[in-house]
């Protein structure tokens, strides 16, 4: 079982995925970009955390689960990924933004860190083009449907480079601990 997970991107999907992970007993780092809207460098993630208590239907099974979420930002706190078992990227559906983030992750990631994207529109081949073998073997797509707590479907996309044991572990965890119906799909939007 995965105990520590980092979600990057605290928008509607990222924060709801983080909330659902806490429902399964996971500790979550919720990271986002630094914005100039506030002096608080974790503003976006902090605001997303506050909004989780107001969403209907609730993304959390009990309010105390939110204590399992630690907020941060990708400029000051990206190193948090190496205290995680799995990183889920849920940023804008923009290939350039995703690739820039992956390059930052790749530069500091431990060798066994699993990285996945929540994308449903960009093929894995495009996401990993030009990335190292280390990154490619630890990368897959895990597309959660919104809202993650209530919709059981989870699409998993892997490449020929993806470590088969990693894929099996993610599928088992998502099935058993997150209550997902996991479907392995082809690498198409």
N, C-alpha and C positions, 0 to 999 in steps of 0.2 A: 504494500500500500504506500502511496505517496503521502508524506506528512507535510512537506513544505513546498509550496507552489508560488511562483511569481506570475502575476498577470500584468502585462504591459498594455496600457490603454484603459482608461477608466470611464469611457463613455457608457452608453446604455448596455451594450453587450459585455464589455469587459467587467464592469462592476457587477452585473448579474451573474456572470460566470464565477467571479470571486466569491460572491455571496453563496452560490450553490456549493462551491468547494468547501466553505465553512460548514455547511449543513452536513457534509460527510466527515467532519472532524479535522479538516486540513487547516494549517496556518497559511495565510496568504499575504504576500507583499503585493500591493496594488500601486503600480508606478504609472506616471504620465509625464508629459512634457512640462517644462517650466513656462509659465505664461506671464505676460506683463500686466495682467489684471490685478495682481496682488503682490505684496512684498513676501507673502508666504510662498515659498518655492514649491510646496506640495499642494497648492491651492486646488488644482483640478481633481486630484485624487481625494483630498479632504472633502470637497463639495460632493463628489460622487458617493462617498461613504455616508454623508448626511442624507442624501436623497434616497438611499436604499430603504430607509425606514418609512418612507412616504409612498413607495410604489405599491399599487394594487393590481393584481394579487401580489402578495409579499414574496420577494425572492428568497427570504430567509425563513427557516423553521422556528427560530426563536431569536429575539433581539440580542441576547448575550453572544450569539455567534459572531456578531460584528467586532467583538473584542479580539477575534482571531485575525483581523485584517490590520496590517501595518501599511501606512501610506508613505509614498516617497516620490521621487522624480528620477528620470533617466539620466540627468546630468550629474547629480550628487550621489545617487543611490543604486546605480546599475550593478554595482558589485554584489548587491543582495542576491542576484541570480545564482551565485555560487554557493549559497546556503540553501538553495532549493533543489528539488529533485526534477522539477519540470517548469518550464517557462511557456506561458501561453501568450502569444501576441494577438492583440485585438485592437490594432490601430486602424486608421483610415484605410479604405480600400484603394491604396495608391502604391503602385509597385516601387516607385522611387523612395517613398517614406519607409516602406517595409524593408527594402534592401539596405538603406542607410542604418536602420536599427539593427539589422542582422550583422552588418559589418562591425558595429560597436559590440554586439554580443559575442561574435566570433573572436574578437581581439582579446577578450578576458575570460571566456567560458572555460570551466573545468571540462575534462575530457569525456565525462559520462553525463553531462547535462542534456536533458531532452528539451528540445525547442519545437513548439508547434505554432501554426497560424490558425486563426479562426476564420480565415477567408473562405468565401464560397465562389469567388469570381476570378481568382488568379491561379493558374496552374502551378503545381509544385515545381515543375521544370523551370519556369520563369523565376520563381521565388529563389531558387537555389543556384541559378546560373552564375558561375564565377566564384562560388563559395568553395571553401576547403572540403576535403573528404571528411574531416572530423565533423564539420558542421552538417554536411549532407547525410552522414550515417545516423545522426542524432535528430534529424528533422522530419516532420510530417505535418499534415493538415488535420486538425481536429475541429470540425465545423459544428458548433453547438447551434441549436435553433432557439429562437427567442419566444418566450422566456425560458431559460435553461432549467429552472426548477420544475416546470410543468410540462414542457415538451420533451418527450423521451428520446427522440431521434438524435443521433450523433453520427455525422459522416466522418470517416477516416480515409485519408488519401496518403499513400506512401509512394516512394520511388524505388527503383532498383537499388539505389544506394542506401536506403533506410535499413538500419539494423533490424533483423526479423524478431529478435528477442524484445527489443524496445517496443516494436509494434504490438507484439503479443501482450506485454505488460500494460501498455496504455489501454488496449481493448479490454483486458480483464478488469482493470481498475474502473474504467468508465462504466462497464456493465455491472459489476458487483457493488462498487462503492458509491457510484453516482446514479445508479438506476437507469442507465441509458440503454436504448436499443441501438447497438452499434452496427453500422452498415459500411462495409468497405466499398468505396466508390472509385470510379476511374478519374484520371487526372484531367477533367474537363470542367469548365465553369457551370 
